[in-house]
Amino acid sequence: MSDKSPTQPQTPPGWFDSLKVYTEPATLRVLALGFSAGLPLLLVLGTLSFRLREAGVDLATIGYLSWVGLAYAFKWAWAPLVDRVPLPFLTRALGRRRSWLLLAQLGIVAGLAGMAWFDPRVDRTLVALCALGVAFASATQDIALDAFRIESADVNRQGALAAAYQTGYRLAMIWAGAGVFWIAARAEVPGGVVYQHEAWRFAYLVMAGSMAVGILTVLFSPEPLRRELPPARDAAQWLRETLVEPFAEFLRRYGSQAVLVLSLIAVYRISDVVMGIMANPFYADMGFTKIEVANITKVYGVIMTLLGTFIGGLLAVRLGVMRVMMLGAVLSAASNLLFAWLNSRGHDVPALMLVISADNLSSGIASAAFIAYLSSLTNVNYSATQYALFSSMMLLLPKWLAGFSGKFVEGFGYGNFFTATACLGVPVLLLVWFASRMHGAARQAPATPARAEAIL
């Protein structure tokens, strides 16, 4: 039974005490593990597509190879196994969470080494298979890491842990994005051919070696929660407890209110996700150069996102998760209106910096609060499976709707598009308000055994 609550604590800690949460060992461990989680993503998607194109691979093939990223969308399918199945030797030595983390990290290292070794000009299929292996291992690491993070601290610290995770994740994306290009460029032979495989091999091997941050953290961290699981009487019971019970338990806990909770999960980030698809084409059509876009949106923007996650985690500790979720929803929708304003300014670099500041700051605040909220919804007996379900479904509707964004812009223009995405945030505000009332009522209800299951 989960004893967590996303509502604000009765006696909020002081600001100095709230800040100290970022120096706690659990927070620092999640920071390092967040780095190992963010490292593989671009190496099998964005960075790989550039490398393949430089190697002369046609655009259609590059597009098909991007499907390896679907492993992240379906990680809920094998999350029950990560949640319940022990690994021979490793689980006995490290515990359930750390054993799966270590196995996944070793799989990422092996896959990246394979991507480094094989030349896409002659071994395209092997490169694709290695990329698929990295994506699968990375998604598995996400499952185990989410459970590790949730079980490492109580609900009042989940906002800070979410901020630390996002910080490590974003730093890794900078390293796997800008860093790998810098390494490959420095390793090239001057005056050589356009695609130099040895340079890319060295860069990807450095990325594989960078996974040591996560591996060492796992080896030197304590297992967050040693919970002995009762043995199943037969195969049918094992399958029921492993594959069915994590989802059934959530529905039992919330009953008819599960529809409200799942609806909020499905749409909370809809304004950001739908708008984000058209952001880069918008920059190009406004006349911003590649250097301007890279410096302002990729470097400066990441810094503002990190600042936002820090603020969001701090506010969640101080004010409670639900209040910060409402703040994040308001800011995310409002920042989209700034893009509509930027559309009227044309090529205006200071205006772009202002808009990116507001958008990334609000996104960081919303992300930190939302991750903390998702964490609070899980039952520690099924934390890996339930969180994998939540984190997968939160992008399903927004990603589907975002597919129509280009058609909308063609018909109505950028200004109307950004305004429309801001309007998508209005239902989110209502759902956050209803969910906040629901969780508040659950806390105040008599603590009967049946009722306790419904209280976060």
C-alpha positions in Angstrom: 0.0 0.0 0.0 1.3 3.4 -0.9 1.5 5.9 1.9 2.6 8.9 -0.3 0.6 12.1 -0.8 1.2 14.8 -3.4 -0.6 17.3 -1.2 1.4 19.9 0.7 2.8 19.0 4.2 1.2 20.2 7.3 4.3 22.2 8.4 6.4 23.3 5.5 10.1 23.3 6.1 12.1 26.6 6.0 13.8 27.7 2.8 17.2 26.8 4.0 16.1 23.3 5.1 14.4 22.9 1.7 17.7 23.8 -0.1 19.6 21.2 1.9 17.7 18.4 0.1 19.9 19.0 -2.9 23.0 18.0 -1.0 21.6 14.7 0.4 23.2 11.5 -0.8 20.0 10.2 -2.4 19.7 13.4 -4.5 23.3 13.2 -5.6 22.9 9.6 -6.6 19.9 10.4 -8.7 21.8 13.2 -10.4 24.5 10.8 -11.5 22.0 8.2 -12.6 20.1 10.8 -14.5 23.2 11.4 -16.5 23.5 7.8 -17.5 19.8 7.8 -18.4 20.1 10.8 -20.7 23.3 9.8 -22.5 21.9 7.1 -24.9 18.9 8.9 -26.2 20.5 11.3 -28.8 23.2 8.7 -29.7 20.5 6.4 -31.2 18.3 9.2 -32.6 19.5 12.8 -33.3 23.3 12.3 -33.3 23.0 9.0 -35.2 20.9 10.5 -37.9 23.6 13.1 -38.6 26.3 10.5 -38.6 24.3 8.3 -41.1 23.6 11.2 -43.4 27.3 12.1 -43.4 28.0 8.5 -44.3 25.8 8.8 -47.4 22.7 6.9 -46.1 19.5 8.1 -47.8 16.9 10.0 -45.9 14.2 7.3 -46.2 16.4 4.8 -44.5 17.4 7.3 -41.8 13.7 7.8 -41.1 13.0 4.1 -40.8 15.9 3.7 -38.4 14.4 6.3 -36.1 11.8 3.7 -35.2 14.3 2.2 -32.8 13.1 5.0 -30.5 9.7 3.2 -30.2 11.4 1.0 -27.5 10.9 3.9 -25.1 7.1 4.1 -25.8 6.5 0.4 -25.1 8.7 -0.1 -22.1 5.6 -0.7 -20.0 5.3 -4.1 -21.7 8.4 -5.6 -20.0 8.3 -3.3 -16.9 6.6 -6.0 -14.8 9.6 -8.3 -15.4 12.0 -5.6 -14.2 9.7 -5.1 -11.2 9.4 -8.7 -10.1 11.9 -11.0 -11.7 15.3 -11.5 -9.9 18.5 -11.8 -11.9 20.7 -14.8 -11.2 23.7 -13.9 -9.0 23.3 -10.1 -9.5 20.1 -9.7 -7.5 21.5 -11.6 -4.6 24.6 -9.4 -4.6 23.1 -6.0 -5.4 19.3 -6.2 -4.8 16.4 -5.9 -7.2 16.8 -2.3 -8.4 20.6 -2.1 -8.7 20.9 -5.5 -10.4 18.6 -4.5 -13.2 20.3 -1.0 -13.5 23.7 -2.6 -13.8 22.6 -5.1 -16.4 20.9 -2.4 -18.5 24.0 -0.1 -18.3 26.3 -2.9 -19.4 23.9 -3.5 -22.3 24.1 0.2 -23.3 27.9 0.1 -23.1 28.0 -3.0 -25.4 25.5 -1.5 -27.9 27.4 1.8 -28.1 30.7 0.0 -28.6 29.0 -1.9 -31.4 27.8 1.3 -33.0 31.3 2.6 -32.7 32.9 -0.4 -34.3 30.6 -1.0 -37.3 30.8 1.3 -40.3 27.3 2.3 -41.5 28.6 2.5 -45.1 29.2 -1.3 -45.1 27.5 -2.7 -42.0 24.3 -0.7 -41.9 22.2 -3.5 -40.6 24.6 -4.2 -37.7 24.6 -0.5 -36.8 20.8 -0.6 -36.7 20.8 -3.7 -34.6 23.2 -2.2 -32.1 21.1 1.0 -32.0 18.0 -1.1 -31.2 19.9 -2.9 -28.5 21.0 0.5 -27.0 17.4 1.7 -27.1 16.0 -1.4 -25.4 18.7 -1.4 -22.7 18.2 2.3 -22.2 14.4 1.9 -21.8 15.1 -0.9 -19.3 17.5 1.4 -17.4 14.7 4.0 -17.3 12.3 1.4 -15.8 14.7 0.4 -13.0 15.9 3.9 -12.4 12.4 5.3 -11.9 11.7 2.6 -9.3 15.1 3.3 -7.7 14.4 7.0 -7.5 10.8 6.6 -6.2 12.0 4.2 -3.4 15.0 6.3 -2.4 13.0 9.0 -0.6 9.6 10.0 0.8 7.1 12.0 -1.2 8.2 15.4 0.2 11.6 14.8 -1.5 10.4 13.5 -4.8 10.3 17.0 -6.3 14.0 17.5 -5.5 14.9 14.0 -6.8 13.0 14.7 -10.0 14.9 18.0 -10.4 18.2 16.2 -9.8 17.2 13.5 -12.4 16.3 16.1 -15.0 19.5 18.0 -14.3 21.7 14.9 -14.9 19.6 14.0 -17.9 19.9 17.4 -19.6 23.7 17.5 -18.9 24.0 14.1 -20.6 22.1 15.3 -23.6 24.5 18.2 -24.0 27.4 15.8 -23.8 25.8 13.3 -26.2 24.8 16.1 -28.6 27.3 18.9 -28.7 30.1 16.8 -27.0 30.1 13.9 -29.5 30.3 16.3 -32.4 33.2 18.2 -30.9 35.1 14.9 -30.2 34.5 13.6 -33.7 35.5 16.9 -35.3 38.8 17.0 -33.2 39.5 13.4 -34.2 39.2 13.9 -37.9 42.2 14.0 -40.2 42.5 17.4 -41.9 41.8 17.3 -45.6 40.3 13.8 -45.4 37.0 12.6 -46.8 33.6 13.9 -45.5 32.8 10.8 -43.5 35.7 9.6 -41.3 34.7 6.4 -39.6 37.7 6.4 -37.2 36.7 9.8 -35.8 33.1 8.6 -35.2 34.4 5.4 -33.7 36.5 7.3 -31.2 33.6 9.6 -30.3 31.2 6.7 -29.7 33.7 4.8 -27.6 34.1 7.9 -25.5 30.3 8.0 -25.0 30.4 4.3 -24.1 33.1 5.1 -21.5 31.0 7.9 -20.1 28.4 5.3 -18.9 31.0 4.7 -16.1 29.3 7.5 -14.2 26.1 5.5 -13.8 27.9 2.1 -13.4 30.0 3.4 -10.5 27.0 5.0 -8.9 25.1 1.8 -8.9 28.0 -0.2 -7.5 28.6 2.2 -4.6 24.9 3.0 -3.8 22.8 1.2 -1.3 19.7 -0.7 -2.4 16.9 1.8 -1.6 14.3 -0.7 -0.5 14.8 -4.4 0.3 11.3 -5.8 0.1 11.0 -9.5 0.1 8.3 -10.8 -2.3 6.2 -13.8 -1.2 6.8 -16.8 -3.5 4.0 -17.6 -6.0 2.1 -20.9 -5.5 2.0 -21.7 -9.2 2.7 -20.2 -12.7 -0.8 -18.7 -13.0 -0.4 -16.8 -9.7 3.1 -15.6 -10.7 1.7 -14.3 -14.1 -1.2 -12.6 -12.3 1.0 -10.9 -9.7 3.6 -9.9 -12.3 1.6 -8.8 -15.3 -1.9 -8.0 -14.0 -1.7 -7.0 -10.4 0.3 -3.7 -10.9 -2.4 -2.3 -13.1 -5.3 -3.8 -11.2 -4.0 -2.4 -7.9 -4.0 1.1 -9.3 -7.6 0.8 -10.5 -8.7 -0.7 -7.1 -6.9 2.1 -5.3 -8.7 4.9 -7.2 -11.8 3.3 -8.5 -13.8 5.7 -10.7 -11.4 8.4 -9.8 -8.7 6.6 -11.9 -10.2 8.2 -15.0 -9.4 11.7 -13.6 -5.9 10.8 -12.7 -5.1 9.1 -16.0 -6.7 12.0 -17.9 -4.5 14.4 -16.1 -1.4 12.3 -16.9 -2.4 12.0 -20.6 -2.7 15.8 -21.2 -0.6 17.6 -18.6 2.3 18.3 -21.1 0.1 18.6 -24.2 0.8 22.4 -24.7 4.6 21.9 -24.7 4.7 18.7 -26.8 2.4 19.9 -29.5 4.1 23.3 -29.8 7.6 21.8 -29.7 7.2 20.0 -33.0 6.9 23.3 -34.9 9.5 25.2 -32.9 12.6 24.5 -35.2 10.7 25.1 -38.5 9.5 28.4 -36.9 13.0 29.5 -36.1 14.1 28.8 -39.7 11.1 30.6 -41.2 11.8 33.6 -38.9 15.3 33.8 -40.4 17.3 32.7 -37.3 20.7 31.2 -38.3 21.9 27.8 -37.2 24.4 29.4 -34.8 21.7 31.6 -33.2 19.4 28.6 -32.8 22.1 26.4 -31.4 23.5 29.0 -28.9 20.1 30.3 -27.7 17.9 27.2 -27.7 20.4 24.4 -27.1 22.9 25.9 -24.7 21.2 28.9 -23.1 17.8 27.1 -23.3 19.1 24.0 -21.5 20.6 26.3 -18.7 17.1 27.8 -18.2 15.5 24.4 -18.2 17.9 23.3 -15.5 17.2 26.4 -13.5 13.5 25.7 -13.9 13.8 22.1 -12.6 15.8 23.4 -9.6 13.1 25.9 -8.8 10.3 23.4 -9.4 11.9 20.8 -7.1 12.5 23.5 -4.4 8.9 24.8 -4.6 7.5 21.2 -4.5 9.3 20.7 -1.2 8.2 24.0 0.2 4.6 24.4 -1.2 3.5 20.9 -2.2 3.4 19.1 -5.6 -0.1 20.0 -6.6 0.3 23.7 -6.2 3.5 23.6 -8.3 1.8 21.5 -10.9 -0.9 24.2 -11.3 1.9 26.9 -11.5 3.7 24.8 -14.1 0.5 24.3 -16.2 -0.2 28.1 -16.2 3.3 29.0 -17.1 3.6 26.4 -19.9 0.4 27.6 -21.6 1.3 31.3 -21.1 4.8 30.8 -22.6 3.2 29.6 -25.8 1.5 32.9 -26.2 5.0 34.5 -26.1 5.8 32.5 -29.3 2.8 34.1 -30.9 4.2 37.5 -29.9 7.7 36.5 -31.3 6.0 35.7 -34.6 5.1 39.3 -34.9 8.7 40.4 -34.2 10.4 38.5 -37.0 14.2 38.0 -36.7 14.7 39.5 -33.2 17.5 37.8 -31.2 16.8 39.6 -27.9 13.1 38.7 -28.2 14.1 35.0 -29.0 16.2 35.0 -25.8 13.3 36.3 -23.8 10.9 33.8 -25.1 13.3 30.9 -24.7 14.0 32.0 -21.1 10.3 32.0 -20.2 9.5 28.8 -22.1 12.3 26.7 -20.8 12.0 28.0 -17.3 8.3 27.1 -17.2 9.0 23.7 -18.8 11.5 22.9 -16.1 9.2 23.9 -13.3 6.3 21.8 -14.8 8.5 18.8 -15.5 9.9 18.7 -11.9 6.4 18.9 -10.4 4.9 16.4 -12.9 7.6 13.8 -12.3 7.1 14.1 -8.5 3.3 13.7 -9.0 3.8 10.6 -11.1 6.1 9.2 -8.5 3.5 9.9 -5.7 0.9 7.8 -7.6 2.9 4.6 -7.6 2.6 1.8 -5.1 6.1 0.8 -3.9 5.3 -2.9 -4.5 4.9 -2.1 -8.3 6.8 1.1 -8.7 8.7 0.2 -11.8 5.6 -1.1 -13.7 3.2 1.6 -12.6 5.7 4.4 -13.3 6.6 3.0 -16.7 2.9 3.0 -17.6 2.4 6.6 -16.5 5.6 7.8 -18.2 4.6 6.0 -21.5 1.0 7.2 -21.7 1.9 10.9 -20.9 3.2 11.3 -24.4 0.7 9.2 -26.4 -2.0 11.7 -27.0 0.3 14.8 -27.3 2.6 13.0 -29.8 -0.4 11.8 -31.9 -1.9 15.3 -31.9 1.4 16.9 -32.7 1.5 15.0 -36.0 -1.2 17.4 -37.3 0.7 20.5 -36.2 2.3 21.2 -39.6 -1.0 21.0 -41.4 -2.5 23.5 -38.9 0.4 25.9 -39.5 0.0 25.7 -43.3 -3.7 26.5 -43.0 -3.8 29.1 -40.2 -0.2 30.4 -39.6 2.2 30.3 -36.7 0.5 32.9 -34.6 -2.8 31.1 -34.5 -1.0 27.8 -34.0 0.8 29.0 -30.9 -2.3 30.6 -29.5 -4.2 27.3 -30.1 -1.5 25.3 -28.2 -1.9 27.7 -25.3 -5.6 27.1 -25.3 -4.9 23.4 -25.0 -3.6 24.1 -21.5 -7.1 25.3 -20.3 -8.4 21.7 -19.8 -5.2 20.9 -18.0 -5.8 23.6 -15.4 -9.3 22.2 -14.7 -7.9 18.7 -14.3 -5.2 19.8 -11.9 -7.8 21.6 -9.9 -10.1 18.6 -9.7 -7.2 16.2 -8.9 -6.0 18.5 -6.2 -9.5 18.5 -4.6 -9.7 14.7 -5.0 -6.3 14.1 -3.3 -7.2 16.6 -0.5 -10.5 14.8 0.1 -8.8 11.4 0.2 -6.4 12.7 2.9 -9.2 14.0 5.1 -11.4 10.8 4.8 -11.4 8.3 7.7 -8.3 6.1 7.5 -10.2 2.8 7.1 -8.2 0.0 5.5 -10.3 0.2 2.3 -10.1 4.0 2.2 -6.4 4.0 2.9 -5.7 2.3 -0.4 -7.1 5.4 -2.2 -5.0 7.9 -0.3 -1.7 8.8 -1.9 
